[in-house]
């Protein structure tokens, strides 16, 4: 093997960087430019990329080593030896003399794919890719100076905020010291006049620019008390604190909800836990790289950690995101459905099962599954997870009708839907589904119109990628949250634990 391989999603992202980030038509730009940037980004991380980033099984794009490192070219264009040396030092093994060069190619492959994942999660098309590289690979790698909008430890300081407020014509006094969350710094302020609130709310973009934060989304909310407001200011990504599964797992312990789930924490770092039974269905959407798959994994491992884990019916048209759940004892038929026709057949069979369950409820004189179980029924809760809803709703797959029926009637019978998509469009999330799935999670999207399709309001277009989300549950206002980082080892441990029960 003398090539690196990529998925269609990774290939399309490289094209998007060339066209939207570098303003380079595809015929003039080259995908290996983006791959080189990606390798540099991966090498900046503290850990080494694991087997997740090996050559994908569904490989659709191939780049020769000659294109990426100049292997075999004239000395002026060939830096393959330099790359081998760099990776040898980074991986602490000799990659010059491994047989066939397979270890070297594997290391380069993993760094390339992990780096692309990092780029996908951090760069947005509305931002100059040149500025992104400057910030990530150069400025963000150096200590911040006191003149920056952030202090030396990455915290946004009161001085920078006060100067920015003056520039947008707002007068305010701080209430105590700033509070540090995983990604944001929270300022509690008292405004000098009521009119200052409108100026502040409308001037958040100018305030971010004045503080040197670029296009970062500053959030403003009213607080209790006269003229009191809360201002949440994003920090540089280098100062973010990861939210990991162990912390979330401890918060879920001994919960009394039937199906407690936790996609992450609020802006101050407190785990956000809700009962999927009360939801009762959930719609999740976000652009490529926004953290949708990680959000799904956080919900799934939460369900496996419940006192009574539900049965799972998992549908993954791409066939890659749910591989680690394939041996889970709670997985229906012990396999993740990847074939479209099989998935549609499973949904149709589920509508029939729903009718049978309704008959059982009548037999036990129960209005819902909880009452039927209390009266002795042996039914279990079932959660249906569909990773890419657009693949079902676009075209004539026949999946829309059973999905709508399930969304309308399945709640009482203990069947819950979790639907996710990268394309939050009206055709993907039609009116009848919207009416019956009031609980939504929006990760970063490209346009405010996408945010309104998901949440019925804007705001998701200003999120920070990498799991930053707005969570709007039925009957509640939208709440901002930061997603938990779920590692493959966390998933495997959760599966092993539930299999031992």
For each residue, the residues with C-beta under 8 A, 3 or more apart:
1: 55 102 105
2: 64 65 66 71 101 105
3: 62 63 64 65
4: 35 55 62 63 65 68 105 108 109 112
5: 55 56 59 61 62 63 109
6: 10 11 14 56 59 60 61 62 63 112 113 116
7: 10 11 56 58 59 60 61 320
8: 11 12 58 60 61
9: 12 13 288
10: 6 7 13 14 61 113 116 120
11: 6 7 8 14 15 31 60 61
12: 8 9 15 16 288
13: 9 10 16 17 34 116 119 120 288 289
14: 6 10 11 17 18 31 34 35 116
15: 11 12 18 19 26 31
16: 12 13 19 20 21 125
17: 13 14 20 21 22 34 119 123 129
18: 14 15 21 22 24 25 26 29 30 31 33 34
19: 15 16 22 23 24 25 26 29
20: 16 17 23 125 129
21: 16 17 18 123 125 128 129 130 132
22: 17 18 19 29 33 129 130
23: 19 20
24: 18 19 28 29
25: 18 19 28 29
26: 15 18 19 29
27:
28: 24 25
29: 18 19 22 24 25 26 33
30: 18 33 67
31: 11 14 15 18 34 35 61 63
32: 35 36 63 67 68
33: 18 22 29 30 36 37
34: 13 14 17 18 31 37 38 116 119
35: 4 14 31 32 38 39 63 68 112 115 116
36: 32 33 39 40 68
37: 33 34 40 41 115 119 133 137
38: 34 35 41 42 111 112 113 114 115 116 118 119
39: 35 36 42 43 68 108 111 112 115
40: 36 37 43 44 115 137
41: 37 38 44 45 115 118 119 136 137
42: 38 39 45 49 110 111 112 114 115 118
43: 39 40 86 90 111 115
44: 40 41 136 137 141
45: 41 42 114 118
46:
47:
48: 90 91 110
49: 42 52 53 110 111 113 114
50: 53 110 488
51: 54 110
52: 49 488
53: 49 50 109 110 111 112 113 114 117
54: 51 106 109 110 113
55: 1 4 5 59 109
56: 5 6 7 59 113 320
57: 319 320
58: 7 8 318 319 320
59: 5 6 7 55 56 62
60: 6 7 8 11
61: 5 6 7 8 10 11 31
62: 3 4 5 6 59
63: 3 4 5 6 31 32 35 67 68
64: 2 3 67 68
65: 2 3 4 68 69 71 72 80 105 108
66: 2 69 70 71 72 73
67: 30 32 63 64
68: 4 32 35 36 39 63 64 65 71 108 112
69: 65 66 78 79 80 83 108
70: 66 73 77 78 79 80
71: 2 65 66 68 78 80
72: 65 66 78 80
73: 66 70 77 78
74: 77 78
75: 78
76:
77: 70 73 74
78: 69 70 71 72 73 74 75 81
79: 69 70 82 83
80: 65 69 70 71 72 83 84
81: 78 84 85 96
82: 79 85 86
83: 69 79 80 86 87 108
84: 80 81 87 88 95 96 104
85: 81 82 88 89 96
86: 43 82 83 89 90
87: 83 84 90 91 95 104 107 108 111
88: 84 85 91 92 93 94 95 96
89: 85 86 92
90: 43 48 86 87 107
91: 48 87 88 95 107
92: 88 89
93: 88 98 103
94: 88 97 98
95: 84 87 88 91 98 101 103 104 107
96: 81 84 85 88 104
97: 94
98: 93 94 95 101 102 103 104
99: 102
100:
101: 2 95 98 104 105
102: 1 98 99 105 106
103: 93 95 98 106 107
104: 84 87 95 96 98 101 107 108
105: 1 2 4 65 101 102 108 109
106: 54 102 103 109 110
107: 87 90 91 95 103 104 110 111
108: 4 39 65 68 69 83 87 104 105 111 112
109: 4 5 53 54 55 105 106 112 113
110: 42 48 49 50 51 53 54 106 107 113 114
111: 38 39 42 43 49 53 87 107 108 114 115
112: 4 6 35 38 39 42 53 68 108 109 115 116
113: 6 10 38 49 53 54 56 109 110 116 117
114: 38 42 45 49 53 110 111 117 118
115: 35 37 38 39 40 41 42 43 111 112 118 119
116: 6 10 13 14 34 35 38 112 113 119 120
117: 53 113 114 120 121 289
118: 38 41 42 45 114 115 121 122
119: 13 17 34 37 38 41 115 116 122 123 289
120: 10 13 116 117 123 288 289
121: 117 118 289 290 291 465 466
122: 118 119 132 136 237 289 465 466
123: 17 21 119 120 127 129 132 465
124: 127 215 444 446 465
125: 16 20 21 446
126: 215 446
127: 123 124 131 132 214 215
128: 21 131 132
129: 17 20 21 22 123 132 133
130: 21 22 133 134
131: 127 128 134 135 214
132: 21 122 123 127 128 129 135 136
133: 37 129 130 136 137 138
134: 130 131 137 138 139
135: 131 132 138 139 140 214
136: 41 44 122 132 133 140 141 237
137: 37 40 41 44 133 134 140 141
138: 133 134 135 141 142
139: 134 135 142
140: 135 136 137 236 237 238
141: 44 136 137 138
142: 138 139
143: 152
144: 148 150 151 152 154 236
145: 148 152
146: 151 152
147:
148: 144 145 151 160 212
149: 156 157 160 164 211 212 213
150: 144 154 155 156 157 160 235 236 239
151: 144 146 148 154 155 156 157
152: 143 144 145 146
153: 239
154: 144 150 151 235 236 238 239
155: 150 151 178 180 185 235 239
156: 149 150 151 160 161 178 185 211 213 233 235
157: 149 150 151 160 161 178
158: 161 162 174 178 187
159: 162 163
160: 148 149 150 156 157 163 164 211 212
161: 156 157 158 164 165 187 211 231 233
162: 158 159 165 166 174
163: 159 160 166 167 210 211
164: 149 160 161 167 168 207 208 210 211
165: 161 162 168 170 171 172 200 207
166: 162 163 169 170 171
167: 163 164 206 207 210
168: 164 165 199 200 203 206 207 210
169: 166 199 203
170: 165 166 191 196 199 200 203
171: 165 166 191 192 193 196
172: 165 189 190 191 192 196 200 229
173: 189 190 192
174: 158 162 177 178 187 188 189
175: 188 189 190 228
176: 188
177: 174
178: 155 156 157 158 174 185 186 187
179: 185 186 188 268
180: 155 185 186
181: 184 185 186 232 266 267 268 269 482
182: 240 241 242 243 265 267 269 482
183: 234 235 240 241 267 464 468 482
184: 181 219 232 233 234 235 267
185: 155 156 178 179 180 181 232 233 235
186: 178 179 180 181 230 231 232 233 267 268
187: 158 161 174 178 230 231 232 233
188: 174 175 176 179 223 228 229 230
189: 172 173 174 175 228 229 230 231
190: 172 173 175 225 227 228 229
191: 170 171 172 194 196 197 200 227 228 229
192: 171 172 173 196 227
193: 171 196 227
194: 191 197 227
195: 198 199
196: 170 171 172 191 192 193 199 200 227
197: 191 194 200 201 220 222 227 229
198: 195 201 202
199: 168 169 170 195 196 202 203
200: 165 168 170 172 191 196 197 203 204 207 220 229 231
201: 197 198 204 220
202: 198 199
203: 168 169 170 199 200 206 207
204: 200 201 207 208 217 218 219 220
205: 208 209 215 218
206: 167 168 203 209 210
207: 164 165 167 168 200 203 204 210 211 218
208: 164 204 205 211 213 214 215 216 217 218 233
209: 205 206 212 213 214
210: 163 164 167 168 206 207
211: 149 156 160 161 163 164 207 208 233
212: 148 149 160 209
213: 149 156 208 209 216 218 233 234
214: 127 131 135 208 209
215: 124 126 127 205 208
216: 208 213 233 234 464
217: 204 208 234 462 463 464
218: 204 205 207 208 213 231 232 233 234
219: 184 204 231 232 480
220: 197 200 201 204 229 230 231 232
221: 229 230 232
222: 197 228 229 230
223: 188 228 229 230
224: 228
225: 190 228
226:
227: 190 191 192 193 194 196 197
228: 175 188 189 190 191 222 223 224 225
229: 172 188 189 190 191 197 200 220 221 222 223
230: 186 187 188 189 220 221 222 223
231: 161 186 187 189 200 218 219 220
232: 181 184 185 186 187 218 219 220 221 267 480
233: 156 161 184 185 186 187 208 211 213 216 218
234: 183 184 213 216 217 218 464
235: 150 154 155 156 183 184 185 239 240
236: 140 144 150 154 239
237: 122 136 140 240 464 466
238: 140 154
239: 150 153 154 155 235 236
240: 182 183 235 237 466
241: 182 183 269
242: 182 485
243: 182 247 248 264 265 269 467 482 483 484 485
244: 247 248 484 485 487
245: 248 249 298 301 484 485 486 487 490
246: 249 250
247: 243 244 250 251 271 484
248: 243 244 245 251 252 262 264 265 271 298 302 484
249: 245 246 252 253 301 305
250: 246 247 253
251: 247 248 262 271 273
252: 248 249 255 260 262 271 273 302 305 306
253: 249 250
254:
255: 252 260 273 306 307
256:
257: 260 273 274 275 277 278
258: 275 276 277 306 308 370 381
259: 275 276 277 303 306 310 381 383 416
260: 252 255 257 273 274 275 276 302 306
261: 273 274 275 276 298 299 302 303
262: 248 251 252 271 272 273 274 298 302 484
263: 272 295 298 299 302 441 469 471 481 483 484
264: 243 248 271 272 295 298 467 469 481 482 483 484
265: 182 243 248 268 269 270 271 272 481 482 484
266: 181 269 270 272 479 480 481 482
267: 181 182 183 184 186 232 480 481 482
268: 179 181 186 265
269: 181 182 241 243 265 266
270: 265 266
271: 247 248 251 252 262 264 265
272: 262 263 264 265 266 471 479 481
273: 251 252 255 257 260 261 262
274: 257 260 261 262 278 279 473
275: 257 258 259 260 261 278 279
276: 258 259 260 261 279 280 282 299 303 383 416 418
277: 257 258 259 280 370 381 416
278: 257 274 275 473 474
279: 274 275 276 282 416 439 473 474
280: 276 277 411 416 439
281: 407 410 411 416 417 418 419 436 437 439
282: 276 279 299 416 417 418 419 437 439 440 441
283: 419 420 429 433 437 439 440 441 454
284: 292 295 296 418 419 420 421 440 441 443
285: 292 420 421 422 423 424 429 440 441 442 443 445 450 453 454
286: 290 291 292 295 422 424 442 443 444 445 460 469
287: 290 422 443 444 445 446 450
288: 9 12 13 120 422
289: 13 117 119 120 121 122 465 466
290: 121 286 287 443 444 445 463 465 466 467 468
291: 121 286 294 295 443 444 465 466 467 468 469 483
292: 284 285 286 295 296 420 421 422 443
293: 296 297 321 387
294: 291 297 298 467 483 484 485 486
295: 263 264 284 286 291 292 298 299 420 441 443 467 469 483
296: 284 292 293 299 300 321 385 387 418 420
297: 293 294 300 301 486 490 491
298: 245 248 261 262 263 264 294 295 301 302 483 484 486
299: 261 263 276 282 295 296 302 303 385 418
300: 296 297 303 304 312 325 385 491 494
301: 245 249 297 298 304 305 486 490 491 494
302: 248 252 260 261 262 263 298 299 305 306
303: 259 261 276 299 300 306 309 310 312 383
304: 300 301 309 328 330 494 495 497 498
305: 249 252 301 302 309 494 497
306: 252 255 258 259 260 302 303 309 310
307: 255
308: 258 381
309: 303 304 305 306 330 498 501
310: 259 303 306 330 380 381 382 383 416
311: 330 331 332 380 381 382 383
312: 300 303 325 328 330 331 332 382 383 385
313: 332 337 346 350 382 383 384 385
314: 322 325 331 336 337 384 385 387
315: 336 337 338 343 346 384 385 386 387
316: 319 320 321 322 336 337 338 387 388
317: 338 340 343 387 388 391 392
318: 58 321 338 387 388
319: 57 58 316 323 336 338
320: 7 56 57 58 316 323
321: 293 296 316 318 387
322: 314 316 325 326 336 385 387
323: 319 320 326 336
324: 488 491 492 495
325: 300 312 314 322 328 331 336 491 495
326: 322 323 331 334 335 336
327: 331 334 495 499
328: 304 312 325 331 334 495 498 499
329: 334 498 499 501
330: 304 309 310 311 312 498
331: 311 312 314 325 326 327 328 334 335 336
332: 311 312 313 382
333:
334: 326 327 328 329 331
335: 326 331
336: 314 315 316 319 322 323 325 326 331
337: 313 314 315 316 342 343 346
338: 315 316 317 318 319 342 343
339: 342 343
340: 317 343 344 391 392 397
341: 344 345
342: 337 338 339 345 346
343: 315 317 337 338 339 340 346 347 386 392 399
344: 340 341 347 348 392 397 398 399 402
345: 341 342 348 349
346: 313 315 337 342 343 349 350
347: 343 344 350 351 384 399 402 403 406
348: 344 345 351 352 398 402
349: 345 346 352 353
350: 313 346 347 353 354 382 384 402 406 410 415
351: 347 348 354 355 402 405 406
352: 348 349 355 356
353: 349 350 356 357 415
354: 350 351 357 358 405 406 409 410 413 415
355: 351 352 358 359
356: 352 353 359 360
357: 353 354 360 361 369 379 413 414 415
358: 354 355 361 362 409 412 413
359: 355 356 362 363
360: 356 357 363 364 372 377 379
361: 357 358 364 366 367 368 369 371 372 377 412 413
362: 358 359 365
363: 359 360
364: 360 361 371 372 375 376 377
365: 362 375
366: 361 369 371 372 374 375 377
367: 361 371 412
368: 361 371 372 411 412 413 414
369: 357 361 366 372 373 377 379 381 412 413 414
370: 258 277 373 374
371: 361 364 366 367 368 374 375
372: 360 361 364 366 368 369 375 377 379
373: 369 370 376 377 379
374: 366 370 371
375: 364 365 366 371 372
376: 364 373
377: 360 361 364 366 369 372 373
378:
379: 357 360 369 372 373 413 414
380: 310 311 414
381: 258 259 277 308 310 311 369 414 415 416
382: 310 311 312 313 332 350 414 415 416
383: 259 276 303 310 311 312 313 415 416 417 418
384: 313 314 315 347 350 406 415 416 417 418
385: 296 299 300 312 313 314 315 322 418 420
386: 315 343 389 392 417 418 419 420
387: 293 296 314 315 316 317 318 321 322 420
388: 316 317 318 391 392 420 421 422
389: 386 392 393 419 420 421 428 429
390: 393 394 421 422 423 425 428
391: 317 340 388 394 397
392: 317 340 343 344 386 388 389 397 399 400 403
393: 389 390 397 399 400 427 428 429 430
394: 390 391 397 427 428
395:
396:
397: 340 344 391 392 393 394 400
398: 344 348 401 402
399: 343 344 347 392 393 402 403
400: 392 393 397 403 404 430
401: 398 404 405
402: 344 347 348 350 351 398 399 405 406
403: 347 392 399 400 406 407 417 419 433
404: 400 401 407 408 432 433 436
405: 351 354 401 402 408 409 410
406: 347 350 351 354 384 402 403 409 410 415 417
407: 281 403 404 410 417 432 433 436 437
408: 404 405 432 436
409: 354 358 405 406 412 413
410: 281 350 354 405 406 407 413 414 415 416 417
411: 280 281 368 415 416
412: 358 361 367 368 369 409
413: 354 357 358 361 368 369 379 409 410
414: 357 368 369 379 380 381 382 410
415: 350 353 354 357 381 382 383 384 406 410 411
416: 259 276 277 279 280 281 282 310 381 382 383 384 410 411
417: 281 282 383 384 386 403 406 407 410 437
418: 276 281 282 284 296 299 383 384 385 386
419: 281 282 283 284 386 389 403 433 437
420: 283 284 285 292 295 296 385 386 387 388 389
421: 284 285 292 388 389 390 424 428 429
422: 285 286 287 288 292 388 390
423: 285 390 428
424: 285 286 421 428 429 442 445 450 453 454
425: 390 428 429 450 453
426: 429 430 453
427: 393 394 430
428: 389 390 393 394 421 423 424 425
429: 283 285 389 393 421 424 425 426 433 434 453 454
430: 393 400 426 427 433 434
431: 434 435
432: 404 407 408 435 436
433: 283 403 404 407 419 429 430 436 437
434: 429 430 431 437
435: 431 432
436: 281 404 407 408 432 433
437: 281 282 283 407 417 419 433 434 440
438: 473 474 475
439: 279 280 281 282 283 472 473 474
440: 282 283 284 285 437 454 455 471 472
441: 263 282 283 284 285 295 454 469 470 471 472
442: 285 286 424 445 451 454 455 459 460 463 469 470 472
443: 284 285 286 287 290 291 292 295 460 463 465 467 468 469 483
444: 124 286 287 290 291 460 461 463 464 465 468
445: 285 286 287 290 424 442 450 451 454 460 461 463
446: 124 125 126 287 450 461
447: 450 451 461
448: 451 452 458 459 461
449: 452 453
450: 285 287 424 425 445 446 447 453 454 460 461
451: 442 445 447 448 454 455 457 458 459 460 461 470
452: 448 449 455 456 457 458
453: 285 424 425 426 429 449 450
454: 283 285 424 429 440 441 442 445 450 451 460
455: 440 442 451 452 458 459 460 470 472 478
456: 452
457: 451 452 478
458: 448 451 452 455 461
459: 442 448 451 455 462 463 470 478
460: 286 442 443 444 445 450 451 454 455 463 469 470
461: 444 445 446 447 448 450 451 458
462: 217 459
463: 217 290 442 443 444 445 459 460 468 469 470
464: 183 216 217 234 237 444 468
465: 121 122 123 124 289 290 291 443 444 468
466: 121 122 237 240 289 290 291 483
467: 243 264 290 291 294 295 443 482 483 484 485
468: 183 290 291 443 444 463 464 465 480 481 482 483
469: 263 264 286 291 295 441 442 443 460 463 480 481 482 483
470: 441 442 451 455 459 460 463 478 479 480 481
471: 263 272 440 441 478 479 480 481
472: 439 440 441 442 455 476 477 478 479
473: 274 278 279 438 439 476
474: 278 279 438 439
475: 438
476: 472 473 479
477: 472
478: 455 457 459 470 471 472
479: 266 272 470 471 472 476
480: 219 232 266 267 468 469 470 471
481: 263 264 265 266 267 272 468 469 470 471
482: 181 182 183 243 264 265 266 267 467 468 469
483: 243 263 264 291 294 295 298 443 466 467 468 469
484: 243 244 245 247 248 262 263 264 265 294 298 467
485: 242 243 244 245 294 467
486: 245 294 297 298 301 490 491
487: 244 245 490 491
488: 50 52 324 491 492
489: 492 493
490: 245 297 301 486 487 493 494
491: 297 300 301 324 325 486 487 488 494 495
492: 324 488 489 495 496
493: 489 490 496 497
494: 300 301 304 305 490 491 497 498
495: 304 324 325 327 328 491 492 498 499
496: 492 493 499 500
497: 304 305 493 494 500 501
498: 304 309 328 329 330 494 495 501
499: 327 328 329 495 496
500: 496 497
501: 309 329 497 498
